[in-house]
Amino acid sequence: MTVLPSSPPNGGGDEARLRGTASRAEEPLHPEGREPSQSHASMRNLNLVALGTLVRREVMRILRIWGQTLVPPAITMTLY
């Protein structure tokens, strides 16, 4: 009868190896536990730039075809 060890010798097991996290689990990439280029402030700024771009594009699209986007709801609102 063969006794299997309770944990594999590599410490990560097959699941960690398949996920690609077996070797990275021991030492972090940065002292704070994340890559230095992905700080919360830089991600927040990036998200705000993306939000501003989307808002500006949508407002310009609505104003460019204002007869199709703003007039029909105004007519409906005045009728009811």
DSSP file (Angstrom, degrees, kcal/mol; ACC not computed):
  #  RESIDUE AA STRUCTURE BP1 BP2  ACC     N-H-->O    O-->H-N    N-H-->O    O-->H-N    TCO  KAPPA ALPHA  PHI   PSI    X-CA   Y-CA   Z-CA
    1    1 A M              0   0    0      0, 0.0     2,-0.4     0, 0.0     0, 0.0   0.000 360.0 360.0 360.0 129.0    0.0    0.0    0.0
    2    2 A T        -     0   0    0      0, 0.0     2,-0.6     0, 0.0     0, 0.0  -0.811 360.0-146.4 -99.6 133.3    1.4    3.4   -1.0
    3    3 A V        -     0   0    0     -2,-0.4     0, 0.0     0, 0.0     0, 0.0  -0.870  13.0-145.9 -99.6 124.2    0.9    6.4    1.1
    4    4 A L        -     0   0    0     -2,-0.6     2,-0.0     1,-0.1     0, 0.0  -0.663  23.5-108.3 -86.9 142.8    0.5    9.7   -0.8
    5    5 A P        -     0   0    0      0, 0.0    -1,-0.1     0, 0.0     0, 0.0  -0.358  21.2-127.0 -66.8 151.6    1.9   12.9    0.7
    6    6 A S  S    S+     0   0    0      1,-0.2    -2,-0.0     2,-0.0     0, 0.0   0.813  94.3  25.6 -71.7 -30.2   -0.7   15.4    2.0
    7    7 A S  S    S-     0   0    0      6,-0.0    -1,-0.2     2,-0.0     5,-0.0  -0.992  91.1-108.2-132.9 143.6    0.8   18.3    0.0
    8    8 A P    >   -     0   0    0      0, 0.0     3,-1.6     0, 0.0    -2,-0.0  -0.278  30.9-114.1 -67.3 155.2    2.8   18.1   -3.2
    9    9 A P  T 3  S+     0   0    0      0, 0.0    -2,-0.0     0, 0.0     0, 0.0   0.774 113.1  60.9 -63.7 -26.2    6.6   18.9   -2.9
   10   10 A N  T 3  S-     0   0    0      1,-0.1     0, 0.0     0, 0.0     0, 0.0   0.612 101.7-133.1 -79.2  -8.5    6.3   22.1   -5.1
   11   11 A G  S <  S+     0   0    0     -3,-1.6    -1,-0.1     1,-0.1     5,-0.0   0.282  89.3  71.1  82.7 -11.6    3.8   23.6   -2.5
   12   12 A G  S  > S-     0   0    0      1,-0.1     4,-1.1    -5,-0.0     3,-0.1   0.700  81.8-149.6-111.1 -24.8    1.3   24.7   -5.1
   13   13 A G  H  >  -     0   0    0      1,-0.2     4,-1.8     2,-0.2     5,-0.1  -0.075  42.5 -62.1  77.0 175.9   -0.3   21.6   -6.4
   14   14 A D  H  > S+     0   0    0      1,-0.2     4,-2.6     2,-0.2     5,-0.2   0.864 132.0  56.7 -67.7 -36.4   -1.7   21.0   -9.9
   15   15 A E  H  > S+     0   0    0      1,-0.2     4,-2.0     2,-0.2    -1,-0.2   0.933 109.3  45.1 -62.8 -45.2   -4.3   23.8   -9.6
   16   16 A A  H  X>S+     0   0    0     -4,-1.1     5,-2.2     1,-0.2     4,-1.1   0.878 113.0  51.9 -65.8 -36.8   -1.7   26.5   -8.8
   17   17 A R  H  <5S+     0   0    0     -4,-1.8     3,-0.2     1,-0.2    -2,-0.2   0.909 110.3  47.9 -66.0 -41.1    0.5   25.2  -11.6
   18   18 A L  H  <5S+     0   0    0     -4,-2.6    -2,-0.2     1,-0.2    -1,-0.2   0.850 112.8  48.5 -68.5 -33.8   -2.4   25.3  -14.1
   19   19 A R  H  <5S-     0   0    0     -4,-2.0    -1,-0.2    -5,-0.2    -2,-0.2   0.678 111.8-122.6 -77.4 -16.8   -3.3   28.8  -13.0
   20   20 A G  T  <5S+     0   0    0     -4,-1.1     4,-0.2    -3,-0.2    -3,-0.2   0.691  84.5 107.3  84.1  19.2    0.3   29.9  -13.3
   21   21 A T     >< +     0   0    0     -5,-2.2     4,-0.9    -6,-0.2    -4,-0.2   0.352  43.9  95.7-110.0   5.2    0.6   31.0   -9.7
   22   22 A A  T  4 S+     0   0    0     -6,-1.0     4,-0.3     1,-0.2     3,-0.2   0.917  94.0  32.9 -66.0 -43.5    2.7   28.2   -8.2
   23   23 A S  T >4 S+     0   0    0      1,-0.2     3,-0.5    -7,-0.2     4,-0.4   0.760 116.5  55.4 -86.4 -23.6    6.0   30.0   -8.5
   24   24 A R  T 34 S+     0   0    0     -4,-0.2    -1,-0.2     1,-0.2    -2,-0.2   0.584  88.2  79.3 -83.9  -9.6    4.8   33.6   -7.9
   25   25 A A  T 3< S+     0   0    0     -4,-0.9    -1,-0.2    -3,-0.2    -2,-0.1   0.798  88.2  55.1 -70.8 -27.5    3.1   32.8   -4.6
   26   26 A E  S <  S+     0   0    0     -3,-0.5    -1,-0.2    -4,-0.3    -2,-0.1   0.903 113.8  30.3 -76.4 -40.4    6.3   32.9   -2.6
   27   27 A E  S    S-     0   0    0     -4,-0.4    -1,-0.2    -3,-0.0     2,-0.0  -0.973  78.5-131.3-126.5 128.9    7.6   36.3   -3.4
   28   28 A P        -     0   0    0      0, 0.0     6,-0.1     0, 0.0    -3,-0.1  -0.278  17.4-125.2 -72.6 161.1    5.5   39.4   -4.3
   29   29 A L  S    S+     0   0    0      1,-0.1     6,-0.0     4,-0.1     5,-0.0   0.773  94.4  14.8 -74.8 -26.9    6.2   41.5   -7.4
   30   30 A H  S >  S-     0   0    0      5,-0.1     3,-2.4     1,-0.0    -1,-0.1  -0.965  84.7-106.8-145.0 152.7    6.4   44.7   -5.3
   31   31 A P  T 3  S+     0   0    0      0, 0.0     4,-0.1     0, 0.0    -1,-0.0   0.804 122.5  51.1 -55.7 -28.2    6.8   45.4   -1.6
   32   32 A E  T 3  S-     0   0    0      2,-0.3     3,-0.1    -3,-0.0    -3,-0.0   0.479 123.5-105.5 -88.0  -1.3    3.2   46.5   -1.5
   33   33 A G  S <  S+     0   0    0     -3,-2.4     2,-0.3     1,-0.3    -4,-0.1   0.542  90.8  73.7  93.9   7.5    2.0   43.3   -3.2
   34   34 A R  S    S-     0   0    0     -6,-0.1    -2,-0.3    -5,-0.0    -1,-0.3  -0.937  91.4 -81.2-144.3 167.3    1.3   44.8   -6.7
   35   35 A E    >   -     0   0    0     -2,-0.3     3,-1.5     1,-0.1    -5,-0.1  -0.465  39.4-125.9 -68.7 142.5    3.2   46.0   -9.7
   36   36 A P  T 3  S+     0   0    0      0, 0.0     3,-0.5     0, 0.0    -1,-0.1   0.796 106.5  58.8 -62.4 -28.6    4.4   49.6   -9.2
   37   37 A S  T 3  S+     0   0    0      1,-0.2     2,-0.3     5,-0.0    -2,-0.0   0.628  97.0  64.0 -78.0 -10.7    2.8   50.8  -12.5
   38   38 A Q    <   +     0   0    0     -3,-1.5    -1,-0.2     4,-0.1    -3,-0.1  -0.360  69.3 152.4-110.2  53.1   -0.7   49.7  -11.3
   39   39 A S     >  -     0   0    0     -3,-0.5     4,-1.9    -2,-0.3     5,-0.2  -0.373  56.5-112.9 -76.4 162.5   -1.3   52.0   -8.4
   40   40 A H  H  > S+     0   0    0      1,-0.2     4,-2.3     2,-0.2     5,-0.2   0.875 114.1  53.5 -64.6 -38.1   -4.8   53.0   -7.4
   41   41 A A  H  > S+     0   0    0      1,-0.2     4,-2.3     2,-0.2    -1,-0.2   0.909 109.2  47.3 -66.2 -42.2   -4.3   56.6   -8.3
   42   42 A S  H  > S+     0   0    0      1,-0.2     4,-2.1     2,-0.2    -1,-0.2   0.879 113.1  48.8 -69.3 -35.6   -3.1   55.9  -11.8
   43   43 A M  H  X S+     0   0    0     -4,-1.9     4,-2.3     2,-0.2    -1,-0.2   0.885 110.6  51.3 -69.2 -37.3   -5.9   53.5  -12.5
   44   44 A R  H  X S+     0   0    0     -4,-2.3     4,-2.2     2,-0.2    -2,-0.2   0.920 110.9  48.1 -64.2 -43.2   -8.4   56.0  -11.2
   45   45 A N  H  X S+     0   0    0     -4,-2.3     4,-2.1     2,-0.2    -2,-0.2   0.899 110.9  51.0 -63.4 -40.6   -7.0   58.7  -13.5
   46   46 A L  H  X S+     0   0    0     -4,-2.1     4,-2.2     1,-0.2    -1,-0.2   0.906 110.4  49.1 -63.7 -41.5   -7.1   56.3  -16.4
   47   47 A N  H  X S+     0   0    0     -4,-2.3     4,-2.5     1,-0.2    -2,-0.2   0.879 110.0  51.4 -65.7 -37.7  -10.8   55.5  -15.6
   48   48 A L  H  X S+     0   0    0     -4,-2.2     4,-2.5     2,-0.2    -2,-0.2   0.884 109.2  50.0 -67.4 -37.9  -11.7   59.2  -15.4
   49   49 A V  H  X S+     0   0    0     -4,-2.1     4,-2.2     2,-0.2    -2,-0.2   0.926 112.2  47.9 -64.2 -44.2  -10.1   59.9  -18.8
   50   50 A A  H  X S+     0   0    0     -4,-2.2     4,-2.2     2,-0.2    -2,-0.2   0.908 112.1  49.4 -63.9 -41.6  -12.0   57.0  -20.3
   51   51 A L  H  X S+     0   0    0     -4,-2.5     4,-2.6     1,-0.2     5,-0.2   0.923 110.7  50.0 -63.1 -44.6  -15.3   58.2  -18.7
   52   52 A G  H  X S+     0   0    0     -4,-2.5     4,-2.4     1,-0.2    -1,-0.2   0.881 109.9  51.3 -61.4 -39.1  -14.7   61.8  -20.0
   53   53 A T  H  X S+     0   0    0     -4,-2.2     4,-2.3     2,-0.2    -1,-0.2   0.926 111.5  46.7 -64.6 -44.8  -14.0   60.5  -23.5
   54   54 A L  H  X S+     0   0    0     -4,-2.2     4,-2.4     2,-0.2    -2,-0.2   0.918 113.3  48.5 -63.7 -43.6  -17.2   58.4  -23.5
   55   55 A V  H  X S+     0   0    0     -4,-2.6     4,-2.5     1,-0.2     5,-0.2   0.930 112.2  48.4 -63.3 -45.6  -19.3   61.3  -22.2
   56   56 A R  H  X S+     0   0    0     -4,-2.4     4,-2.3    -5,-0.2    -1,-0.2   0.912 112.5  48.4 -62.4 -43.2  -17.9   63.8  -24.7
   57   57 A R  H  X S+     0   0    0     -4,-2.3     4,-2.0    -5,-0.2    -1,-0.2   0.910 113.5  46.6 -64.4 -42.1  -18.5   61.4  -27.6
   58   58 A E  H  X S+     0   0    0     -4,-2.4     4,-2.4     2,-0.2    -2,-0.2   0.904 112.4  49.2 -68.7 -40.7  -22.1   60.6  -26.6
   59   59 A V  H  X S+     0   0    0     -4,-2.5     4,-2.5     1,-0.2     5,-0.2   0.921 112.3  48.6 -63.9 -43.2  -23.0   64.3  -26.0
   60   60 A M  H  X S+     0   0    0     -4,-2.3     4,-1.8    -5,-0.2    -1,-0.2   0.882 111.3  50.5 -64.6 -37.6  -21.5   65.3  -29.4
   61   61 A R  H  X S+     0   0    0     -4,-2.0     4,-1.4     2,-0.2    -2,-0.2   0.915 111.8  47.3 -65.6 -42.8  -23.4   62.5  -31.1
   62   62 A I  H  < S+     0   0    0     -4,-2.4     7,-0.3     1,-0.2    -2,-0.2   0.910 114.2  46.5 -65.6 -42.1  -26.7   63.5  -29.5
   63   63 A L  H >< S+     0   0    0     -4,-2.5     3,-1.0     1,-0.2    -1,-0.2   0.803 107.0  58.5 -71.5 -28.2  -26.2   67.1  -30.3
   64   64 A R  H 3< S+     0   0    0     -4,-1.8    -1,-0.2     1,-0.3    -2,-0.2   0.870 118.8  29.9 -68.9 -35.6  -25.2   66.3  -33.9
   65   65 A I  T >X S+     0   0    0     -4,-1.4     3,-1.5     1,-0.1     4,-1.4  -0.322  78.4 144.7-115.5  48.8  -28.6   64.5  -34.5
   66   66 A W  H <>> +     0   0    0     -3,-1.0     4,-2.5     1,-0.3     5,-1.3   0.785  65.1  63.0 -61.9 -29.5  -30.6   66.7  -32.1
   67   67 A G  H 345S+     0   0    0      1,-0.2    -1,-0.3    -3,-0.2    -2,-0.1   0.791 111.3  37.7 -66.4 -26.0  -33.7   66.5  -34.3
   68   68 A Q  H <45S+     0   0    0     -3,-1.5    -2,-0.2    -6,-0.2    -1,-0.2   0.689 126.2  34.9 -95.5 -22.2  -33.9   62.8  -33.9
   69   69 A T  H  <5S+     0   0    0     -4,-1.4    -2,-0.2    -7,-0.3    -3,-0.2   0.757 127.1  26.0-106.5 -28.5  -32.8   62.5  -30.2
   70   70 A L  T  X5S+     0   0    0     -4,-2.5     4,-1.3    -5,-0.2    -3,-0.2   0.781 112.7  57.1-108.0 -33.7  -34.3   65.6  -28.5
   71   71 A V  H  ><S+     0   0    0     -5,-1.3     4,-2.4     2,-0.2     5,-0.2   0.944 101.3  53.2 -70.7 -49.4  -37.3   66.7  -30.5
   72   72 A P  H  > S+     0   0    0      0, 0.0     4,-2.5     0, 0.0     5,-0.2   0.904 110.5  46.9 -57.5 -43.7  -39.5   63.5  -30.4
   73   73 A P  H  > S+     0   0    0      0, 0.0     4,-2.3     0, 0.0    -2,-0.2   0.873 112.0  52.1 -64.4 -33.3  -39.3   63.2  -26.5
   74   74 A A  H  X S+     0   0    0     -4,-1.3     4,-1.9     2,-0.2    -3,-0.1   0.904 110.8  47.0 -67.7 -40.0  -40.2   66.9  -26.2
   75   75 A I  H  X S+     0   0    0     -4,-2.4     4,-1.8     2,-0.2    -1,-0.2   0.925 113.0  49.0 -65.9 -44.5  -43.2   66.5  -28.5
   76   76 A T  H  X S+     0   0    0     -4,-2.5     4,-1.5    -5,-0.2    -2,-0.2   0.906 110.4  51.4 -61.1 -41.8  -44.4   63.4  -26.6
   77   77 A M  H  < S+     0   0    0     -4,-2.3    -1,-0.2     1,-0.2    -2,-0.2   0.881 110.4  48.0 -65.0 -38.6  -43.9   65.2  -23.3
   78   78 A T  H  < S+     0   0    0     -4,-1.9    -1,-0.2     1,-0.2    -2,-0.2   0.807 109.3  53.9 -73.9 -27.5  -46.0   68.1  -24.4
   79   79 A L  H  <        0   0    0     -4,-1.8    -1,-0.2     1,-0.2    -2,-0.2   0.814 360.0 360.0 -74.5 -30.2  -48.8   65.9  -25.7
   80   80 A Y     <        0   0    0     -4,-1.5    -1,-0.2    -5,-0.2    -2,-0.2   0.402 360.0 360.0-107.7 360.0  -49.2   64.0  -22.5
